[in-house]
Amino acid sequence: MTDLVLYTNPQSRGRIARWMLEEVGRPYRTEPLQFGTTMKAPSYLAINPMGKVPAIRHGDVVVTEAAAICAYLADAFPEARLAPPVDSPLRGPYYRWLFFAAGPLEAALVNKALNFAVPPGRERMVGYGTYADTLNALEQAVANGPYLLGDQFTAADVYVGSAVGWGMMFGTLEKRPAFEAYFARLSQRPAAIRANEIDNNLAAEMAKAG
């Protein structure tokens, strides 16, 4: 048994946490949960009162929210080199893009999916301003590559890359050449390939079990 547990559903943002765990390379146990049933059961609500996935438990520590999970795991397992050192000048850009994706980008893509348009003149009320401004900022971040921090792959790439991949898949993110090239690089990482295989198999098993 391991003291690192992933609570997830393969049809969810739990795939982000899975990818991050595979990048970390430490043993972990998976607790699959079904929407509306085991995800809302008292035993899981004690882990995450929101009744949502993903969540991880590391010993006595519980972390929810995919971006927080990525940041936590990078710091908990520094040997994986998934975050710049605290005293590195790259720490600022690392935080910047990780939380840019968790804040403005997430909101812009969700509103796009819901066909919600910010009323003209009210852009200052939303964290991302405009959809176009958000995508232009993201394009600048990934265009110089290969990763957000240049040659160093980090947890920020796991989170941002997941948003880019899902956004293009579901049509909420324009398929700009810079986005496609960035995601193509990330998709070839061994940990990303392993994570997808694990979750695809888990999805098939859960569908068969009903």
Kinemage of the C-alpha trace (Angstrom):
@kinemage 1
@onewidth
@group {chain A} dominant
@subgroup {mainchain}
@vectorlist {calphas} color= white
{ca met a 1} P 0.000 0.000 0.000
{ca thr a 2} L 1.150 3.529 -0.708
{ca asp a 3} L 0.514 6.750 1.163
{ca leu a 4} L -0.252 8.557 -2.108
{ca val a 5} L -3.841 8.188 -3.347
{ca leu a 6} L -5.594 9.656 -6.398
{ca tyr a 7} L -9.373 10.073 -6.317
{ca thr a 8} L -10.543 10.417 -9.881
{ca asn a 9} L -12.832 9.647 -12.768
{ca pro a 10} L -11.228 9.181 -16.195
{ca gln a 11} L -13.827 11.481 -17.781
{ca ser a 12} L -12.768 14.465 -15.697
{ca arg a 13} L -9.974 16.851 -14.802
{ca gly a 14} L -8.614 13.889 -12.876
{ca arg a 15} L -6.587 13.225 -16.025
{ca ile a 16} L -4.481 16.259 -15.170
{ca ala a 17} L -3.608 14.844 -11.754
{ca arg a 18} L -2.905 11.428 -13.292
{ca trp a 19} L -0.463 12.927 -15.775
{ca met a 20} L 1.247 14.858 -12.988
{ca leu a 21} L 1.563 11.727 -10.867
{ca glu a 22} L 3.091 9.846 -13.772
{ca glu a 23} L 5.601 12.676 -14.243
{ca val a 24} L 6.470 12.472 -10.526
{ca gly a 25} L 7.118 8.754 -10.894
{ca arg a 26} L 6.220 7.699 -7.350
{ca pro a 27} L 3.882 4.766 -6.539
{ca tyr a 28} L 0.273 5.756 -5.953
{ca arg a 29} L -3.104 4.106 -5.586
{ca thr a 30} L -6.192 5.032 -7.603
{ca glu a 31} L -9.688 5.321 -6.124
{ca pro a 32} L -12.112 5.570 -9.074
{ca leu a 33} L -15.375 7.390 -8.359
{ca gln a 34} L -18.634 7.629 -10.285
{ca phe a 35} L -20.409 10.928 -10.873
{ca gly a 36} L -23.501 11.419 -8.740
{ca thr a 37} L -23.011 8.289 -6.605
{ca thr a 38} L -19.669 7.470 -4.998
{ca met a 39} L -18.450 10.996 -5.735
{ca lys a 40} L -21.255 12.323 -3.513
{ca ala a 41} L -21.012 9.625 -0.841
{ca pro a 42} L -20.200 10.689 2.755
{ca ser a 43} L -16.862 8.876 2.644
{ca tyr a 44} L -15.661 10.982 -0.271
{ca leu a 45} L -17.305 14.196 0.903
{ca ala a 46} L -15.029 13.856 3.927
{ca ile a 47} L -12.126 14.136 1.458
{ca asn a 48} L -13.631 16.856 -0.732
{ca pro a 49} L -16.861 18.526 0.456
{ca met a 50} L -17.415 19.727 -3.120
{ca gly a 51} L -17.960 16.143 -4.195
{ca lys a 52} L -15.734 16.640 -7.235
{ca val a 53} L -12.531 15.136 -8.581
{ca pro a 54} L -9.616 15.134 -8.665
{ca ala a 55} L -8.284 15.001 -5.153
{ca ile a 56} L -5.149 13.435 -3.741
{ca arg a 57} L -4.227 12.252 -0.290
{ca his a 58} L -0.556 12.180 0.628
{ca gly a 59} L -0.264 10.745 4.090
{ca asp a 60} L -2.461 13.034 6.183
{ca val a 61} L -2.496 15.826 3.599
{ca val a 62} L -5.489 16.239 1.282
{ca val a 63} L -5.248 18.472 -1.785
{ca thr a 64} L -8.073 19.317 -4.183
{ca glu a 65} L -8.140 21.477 -7.336
{ca ala a 66} L -6.019 20.293 -10.248
{ca ala a 67} L -3.663 23.280 -10.308
{ca ala a 68} L -3.042 22.984 -6.569
{ca ile a 69} L -2.390 19.257 -6.956
{ca cys a 70} L 0.201 19.954 -9.655
{ca ala a 71} L 1.930 22.599 -7.537
{ca tyr a 72} L 1.829 20.463 -4.396
{ca leu a 73} L 3.275 17.357 -6.054
{ca ala a 74} L 6.064 19.357 -7.691
{ca asp a 75} L 7.127 20.681 -4.288
{ca ala a 76} L 6.538 17.421 -2.394
{ca phe a 77} L 8.807 15.499 -4.765
{ca pro a 78} L 11.572 17.940 -5.784
{ca glu a 79} L 13.689 15.123 -7.172
{ca ala a 80} L 11.300 15.005 -10.150
{ca arg a 81} L 12.419 18.535 -11.070
{ca leu a 82} L 8.931 19.695 -11.999
{ca ala a 83} L 9.247 23.168 -10.481
{ca pro a 84} L 12.073 25.716 -10.452
{ca pro a 85} L 13.837 26.146 -7.099
{ca val a 86} L 12.269 28.729 -4.814
{ca asp a 87} L 15.221 31.072 -5.280
{ca ser a 88} L 15.246 30.723 -9.074
{ca pro a 89} L 14.154 33.682 -11.241
{ca leu a 90} L 12.009 31.168 -13.115
{ca arg a 91} L 9.804 30.653 -10.047
{ca gly a 92} L 7.822 33.789 -10.869
{ca pro a 93} L 6.962 32.812 -14.467
{ca tyr a 94} L 6.197 29.285 -13.231
{ca tyr a 95} L 3.561 30.604 -10.823
{ca arg a 96} L 2.357 33.109 -13.385
{ca trp a 97} L 1.408 30.609 -16.063
{ca leu a 98} L 0.160 27.937 -13.692
{ca phe a 99} L -2.334 30.343 -12.143
{ca phe a 100} L -3.070 32.103 -15.422
{ca ala a 101} L -4.401 28.778 -16.662
{ca ala a 102} L -6.306 28.083 -13.441
{ca gly a 103} L -7.873 31.557 -13.475
{ca pro a 104} L -8.298 33.631 -16.651
{ca leu a 105} L -7.848 30.792 -19.148
{ca glu a 106} L -10.205 28.396 -17.347
{ca ala a 107} L -12.887 31.073 -17.073
{ca ala a 108} L -12.524 32.172 -20.698
{ca leu a 109} L -12.766 28.615 -22.047
{ca val a 110} L -15.716 27.659 -19.854
{ca asn a 111} L -17.623 30.789 -20.852
{ca lys a 112} L -16.856 30.011 -24.492
{ca ala a 113} L -18.243 26.498 -24.037
{ca leu a 114} L -21.392 27.927 -22.452
{ca asn a 115} L -21.781 30.516 -25.213
{ca phe a 116} L -21.593 33.249 -22.595
{ca ala a 117} L -20.392 36.612 -23.822
{ca val a 118} L -19.268 39.325 -21.449
{ca pro a 119} L -21.526 42.349 -22.001
{ca pro a 120} L -19.748 45.158 -23.851
{ca gly a 121} L -18.052 47.536 -21.476
{ca arg a 122} L -18.074 45.046 -18.593
{ca glu a 123} L -14.800 43.303 -19.417
{ca arg a 124} L -13.088 44.727 -16.343
{ca met a 125} L -15.470 42.741 -14.135
{ca val a 126} L -14.111 39.376 -15.296
{ca gly a 127} L -10.617 38.159 -14.559
{ca tyr a 128} L -9.760 37.404 -18.159
{ca gly a 129} L -10.974 40.632 -19.748
{ca thr a 130} L -11.721 39.296 -23.211
{ca tyr a 131} L -11.468 35.883 -24.830
{ca ala a 132} L -9.178 37.284 -27.549
{ca asp a 133} L -6.795 38.885 -25.052
{ca thr a 134} L -6.587 35.629 -23.094
{ca leu a 135} L -5.729 33.554 -26.160
{ca asn a 136} L -3.174 36.083 -27.356
{ca ala a 137} L -1.427 35.994 -23.970
{ca leu a 138} L -1.422 32.192 -24.019
{ca glu a 139} L -0.028 32.139 -27.538
{ca gln a 140} L 2.860 34.362 -26.495
{ca ala a 141} L 3.570 32.071 -23.558
{ca val a 142} L 3.837 28.864 -25.586
{ca ala a 143} L 5.245 30.196 -28.858
{ca asn a 144} L 8.922 30.337 -27.891
{ca gly a 145} L 9.048 26.868 -26.276
{ca pro a 146} L 9.669 24.141 -26.170
{ca tyr a 147} L 8.038 24.679 -22.756
{ca leu a 148} L 6.620 27.602 -20.806
{ca leu a 149} L 9.969 28.128 -19.064
{ca gly a 150} L 12.096 27.479 -22.109
{ca asp a 151} L 13.957 24.186 -21.935
{ca gln a 152} L 12.598 23.201 -18.501
{ca phe a 153} L 9.373 21.185 -18.408
{ca thr a 154} L 7.376 21.878 -15.233
{ca ala a 155} L 4.062 21.243 -13.531
{ca ala a 156} L 2.825 24.415 -15.212
{ca asp a 157} L 3.150 22.633 -18.559
{ca val a 158} L 1.045 19.749 -17.248
{ca tyr a 159} L -1.768 22.098 -16.314
{ca val a 160} L -1.520 24.531 -19.218
{ca gly a 161} L -0.963 21.710 -21.687
{ca ser a 162} L -4.060 19.899 -20.464
{ca ala a 163} L -6.135 23.059 -20.941
{ca val a 164} L -4.747 23.552 -24.430
{ca gly a 165} L -5.417 19.956 -25.434
{ca trp a 166} L -8.954 19.856 -24.103
{ca gly a 167} L -9.750 23.307 -25.435
{ca met a 168} L -8.769 22.366 -28.972
{ca met a 169} L -10.539 19.001 -28.704
{ca phe a 170} L -13.834 20.542 -27.619
{ca gly a 171} L -13.611 23.634 -29.799
{ca thr a 172} L -13.280 26.221 -27.049
{ca leu a 173} L -9.697 27.071 -28.010
{ca glu a 174} L -8.711 28.122 -31.514
{ca lys a 175} L -6.334 25.690 -33.214
{ca arg a 176} L -3.543 28.172 -33.664
{ca pro a 177} L -0.225 26.718 -34.923
{ca ala a 178} L 1.541 27.635 -31.669
{ca phe a 179} L -1.067 25.763 -29.606
{ca glu a 180} L -0.952 22.700 -31.838
{ca ala a 181} L 2.848 22.559 -31.800
{ca tyr a 182} L 3.007 23.000 -28.023
{ca phe a 183} L 0.463 20.282 -27.321
{ca ala a 184} L 2.078 17.927 -29.831
{ca arg a 185} L 5.372 18.209 -27.926
{ca leu a 186} L 3.703 17.523 -24.595
{ca ser a 187} L 1.673 14.594 -25.940
{ca gln a 188} L 4.854 12.703 -26.774
{ca arg a 189} L 6.147 12.705 -23.203
{ca pro a 190} L 6.281 9.131 -21.852
{ca ala a 191} L 4.377 10.127 -18.695
{ca ala a 192} L 1.592 11.693 -20.765
{ca ile a 193} L 1.314 8.579 -22.906
{ca arg a 194} L 1.219 6.321 -19.832
{ca ala a 195} L -1.380 8.483 -18.120
{ca asn a 196} L -3.670 8.423 -21.156
{ca glu a 197} L -3.384 4.656 -21.469
{ca ile a 198} L -4.185 4.154 -17.783
{ca asp a 199} L -7.214 6.429 -17.886
{ca asn a 200} L -8.504 5.054 -21.185
{ca asn a 201} L -8.355 1.538 -19.745
{ca leu a 202} L -10.011 2.704 -16.534
{ca ala a 203} L -12.794 4.383 -18.501
{ca ala a 204} L -13.479 1.138 -20.359
{ca glu a 205} L -13.513 -0.852 -17.128
{ca met a 206} L -15.891 1.578 -15.428
{ca ala a 207} L -18.211 1.642 -18.426
{ca lys a 208} L -18.344 -2.160 -18.463
{ca ala a 209} L -19.072 -2.263 -14.729
{ca gly a 210} L -21.891 0.232 -15.176
